[in-house]
Amino acid sequence: MVKQAMLLLLSLLFICFTPKSLASTQNTYNVVDLGARPNGRTDSTKAFMSAWTAACGSDSAATVYVPPGRYLVQKADFAGKCRNSAITFRIDGTLVAPSDYHVLNAGSWILFQGVDGVTLSGGTLDGQGSDLWACKAAGGSCPVGAASLVFDNSSNININGLTSLNSQLFHVVINGCQNVMVQGVTVSAPGNSPNTDGIHVQRSSGVTILDAHIGTGDDCISIGPGTNNLLIGDVTCGPGHGISIGSLGSNQQEPGVQNVTVKTAVIRGTMNGLRIKTWGKPSNAFVKDVHFQHSSGVKISDVTYQDIHGTSATEVGVKFDCSRSNPCSGVILDGVKLTYMNKPAEGYCLYAGVQVEDVQATNCLQS
């Protein structure tokens, strides 16, 4: 009897002191409780929107929770301004885009707009873009498609542990945002998938991208006009087109790109490594203070490529093709080791002042 009483007491203590499940925690809104079905076929958009509305309307920190399973979600716009600035969107399952690519022809699939203090944690976004790519490859009458995840005009954003698969267009877009941390993100799409940039940043400041693994059919990371104070570190890229600034200078009046740092990037099997793309016409755009083929009216200066290792898809692995009227200046190559066919890649420089430090490449031919 004494032993049974002790066991009963221990059981009661366990019940009393075991934390509540995430699904039942105050200010946590479980999409399944709100009608979502984890079968990958039932439209669960309404449940996701209901969970967001509740979390956004909470006076204190709140969580939208997505349990394991596959959830079919149509276009979803999660808009602010919210009553609190500490919302966690925790995903333990997979969000699946509609298989009919005509449904999402609206620029974005999952959109966060005008929000502050949102954390998107874990989970997978499956854009199901293969049918749209096939339509484009066949030259058919196809819609443009949609980016899988977009943060627009938002601040204090944290994206961590996310996996994005087979987006119709760009996988992750950061536009008009301030103070964004992207960490531990994996992007995967075939090397021949069109316009499937991994992470695109534009008109944003204070963005950090760390520990990303990106393989796609376009730029692993693309950096558009108006980007400043961007740090990229510990990134693995390939397949894809590499890490690209631009294109810039398409308009006469266009904001420039400033203070970009790329550190410890491993680039394999890409069309390019690290490049700056510009239009060959006059523009007030600029690129400066970049610590990371060009022929245009955009002035490029103070660019550092540091600790870049990998293979080149062409014999020339380092190429600076700059403008005669606006030559590149202050370019530093430090710890750049690229190979082509198991030999050091070639280097080529045109109208570029390049300082070489610890670079495994034969020549940087001056013309």
N, C-alpha and C positions, 0 to 999 in steps of 0.2 A: 504493500500500500504506500509506504514512504517513497519507494522508487517511482511508482506511478505518479504520485503527487508532485515529485520533483520534475519529472518529465513534462507534466501538464504546466507547471509553473514556467519552465524553460520555453515551452511552446508559446505561452502567453507573452512572455518577454520578447520573443522573436517577432511576434506579430506587432507588438507595440513599437519596437525600435527599428523594424525594417522600413526603409524609405518607401514612400508610395511609388507606384509605377508612374512612368513618365506620362502615360495616358490620363492619369487621374490627378496629376499635380495641378494646383491652382494656377490659372493663367496659362495653361497649356491646352491647346486646341488640337485634338487628334482628328485628322481628316476622315478616318474610318468611322468615328463616332458621329460625324456630321454627314455620313452617307456615301463616302468614297468606297469603291470596291476594288480590291487588289488583284483583279483578274486580267488586266491589260485590255479589256474589251468594253467595259461599261464606262460611259462618260462620267468622269469624276470632277469635272471642272467646277460645278456648283459648290461641291463640298470644300474644295480648295479656296474658293473665293469667300465662302462663309467663314472659314478658319482665319483667313487674312483679315476680314472685316472685324472679327472679334479681337484679334491680337492688336490690330492697329487702333482700335477703339479703347484698349485697356489703358488705365491710368498708370500702370506699373509695367515692368518688364514682362514680356510674354513670349510664348513659343508656339509655333505651328509645327506639329509633329506628323511626319509621314512614315508609318510603320513599314516593315518589309513587304514586298510585293510589287506588282507592276500596275501603274495607274494611268489610264488614258486621260490626257488633259488636252483640251482645245486651247486656243489662244487665251492667255491669262494675263491681265494687267493688274499688278499689285501697286496701287498708287498711294502716296502720302497726300497731305501731311498727316502723320499719326499723332496720337495723344502721348506716346512715349517714344523714346529714342533708343530702345534696347529690345529689338525683336529678333529672335532666333528662328530661322527656317531650317529645322533639322530633318534631314531626309535619310531614312534607313532603307528606302526602296528605290524604285526606278520610275521616273515620269516618262511616259511614252507619247510622242506626237502622233497626230492622226496619220494613217497610212495614205490617205488621199492628199497629195501635195497641193491641191488647189485650196484647201481649207485655210492654210496659214500664209497665204500670199498677202501679208500685211506688215512686212518688215521685221517682226519679232514674234517669237513663240511665247517665251516667258519674259515678261517685262516688269522691272521695278522702276518706278518713276517718281521722282520727288520725295524719296525716302531718306531718313537719317538714322544711322545706328543699326543697320540690318546686318545680321550674320547669316550666311547661307552655308550650312555645314553638311558635308557628306553627300551620299546619294549619287544617282546617275540620271543624266538626261539623254534619252534616246530619240534623236531627231528623225530617224527613219528617212534619210534623204536619198537613198539609192535610186528610187524610182524617178525622182526629179533629175538626178544627175544623168540617168539613162535617157530621159526625154531631151535634155540639152545636148547630149552627145549625138543623138539621132537627128538633131536639127529640127525638132518639132516645135510647135507653138506652146511654149512652156511658161508658167509664171516665174517671176524672179526667185521666189522662195522667201524663207524667213531665217533670221539668226536665232539660235536656240535660247540664249540668255543675254538680256540687255539690262544694264543699269544706266539710267538716264537722269541727268541733273540731280544726283544724289550725293550724300556725303557720309563719311565714317562707315565704310562698307568693308565687310570681311567675308571673303569667299575661301573656304578651306575644305580640302578633301573631296572636291567634286570631280566626277568623271563625266565627260561629254562625248557622246558617240554619234557619228554620222549625221551631223547637222546639215540642214539644207543649204545654208550659207555659213556665215561666221559662227563660231561656237560660242564665244564670250565677247561681248562688246561693252566697253566702258566709255561712256560719252558724257561730257560735261559734268564730270564728277570730281570731288576733292577727298583726299585721304582714303585710299582704297588699298587693302591688303589682299593679294591673291596668293594662296600658298597650298602646295600639295595637290595641284590640279592636274588631271590627266585628260588629254584630248586625243581622240582616235578617229581617223577617217582614212580611206584609201588614198594613195599618192596621186591618183588620177581624178579625184573628186574636185569639181570646179568651185572656186571662190569659197573654200571652207577654211578661212583663216582661223588659227587656234584662238588667239587672244588679240583683240583690236582695241587700241587706246587712242582717243582723240579728244581735244579740247578739255583735257583733264590735268590735274596737278596732284602731286603727292601720291603717286601710284607705285606700289611695290609688288613685283611678281617673283616668287621664290619657289624653288623645288618643283618645277613644272616639267611634265613629260608630254611632249606634243609631237604627234605624227599626223600629217594631214596633206591635202592636195594643194595648198597655197601657203602663204606666209605662216610660219609657226607663231610669230608675234609681229603684228603690224602696228606702226606708230604714225598716227595722222596729225594734221595741223593742230596747233594750239596745245600740244603736249609739253609739259615741263615738270621737272623733278620726278623723273621716272627711274626706278632701280629695277634691274633684271638680274637675278642671280641663280646659279645652280639649275640651269635649264638644259634639258636634253631635247634636241630638235632633229626630226627626221622620221619619215620622208617629209617633203615640203619644199618651200622656196627660201627657207632660212628666216632670219630676223631682219625686218625691213623698216626703215624710216621712209615714209612717203607712200604714195606719190605726193610731192609737194609742188606748189607753183602753178596749179591748174588755173588759178584766178589771180588777177593783178593784185587784189587786196586779200591777203590770207595770213593768218597768224603763223608764226614760226614754231620750231621745235627747239627746246633748250634744256640743258642739264639732264642728259640721259646717260646712264651707266649700265653697261652689260658686263657682268663678271662671271667667270667660271661657266662658260657655255660649252656643251658638247654637241657638235653638229655633224651628223652622218647622213650621207646619201641625199643631200638636198641640192636643188638647182643652184642656189647661192648660199653664201654663209651669212655675213652681215653686210647689208647694203643700204645706201641712201638713194632713193628713186626720186627724180624730179622731172618736170616738164621742161622742154627746151624753148622757153619763152620768158620774157621779163616778168618779174614778180617781186613784191616786197617781202615774200616769205624768206625765212632763214633757218639754218641749222647751226647751232653753236654749243660749245661746252658739252660735247658728246664723248663719253668715255666708253667707247665701244670699239654705180657707174653713172656715173654722173656726168651730164653735159647740159648745163642750163644757165639761167639767170639767177639761180638761188645761191647765195653765198654760204659756203661750208667752211667752218673753222673750228679749231680746238676740239678735235675728235681723237679719242683714244680707244684702241682695240686691245683688251687686256685678257690674258689667260684664255685664249680661244684654241681649242683642240678639236681635231676631227679630220674628215676626208673631204676632198673636193670632187665634184662630178665632172670637172673639166681640168685641163692641164694648168690653166691659170687660176690659182686659188685666191690670190690677192690682187684686186684690180681697182685702181682709182682712175677713172676716166672723167676728168674735170674740165671745167670751162676755161677757155683761153682768157675771156674777159673777166671771169670771176674764179681764179684758180683756188683750189683747196689749200688751206694753210693750217699749220699746227697739228698735223696728223701724226699720231704716235702709234706704232705697233709694238706691243710689249707682251712677250710670251705667247705669240701666235704660232701654232704648229699645225700646219695642214699638209696632208699628203694626197698624192694622186698616183694610182697604180703602184702603191707601196714605195713611192719616192717623194721627196719634198716637192710641193706644188710650186709653180712659177708665180712670179709677181710682176705686175705691170702698173706703171704710174704715168699719167698724162696730165700735165699742168697741176702737179700736186707736190707740196713740200712735205716729205715723209721722213720721220725720224724712226729708225729701226732699232729695237732693243730685244734681244733674245727671240729672234724670229727664224723658224725653220721653213725657209722658202728661198729658192734660188733667184737672186736679183729682184730688184724692183726697178725695172727699166725706166729711165727718165727720157721723156720726149719733149 
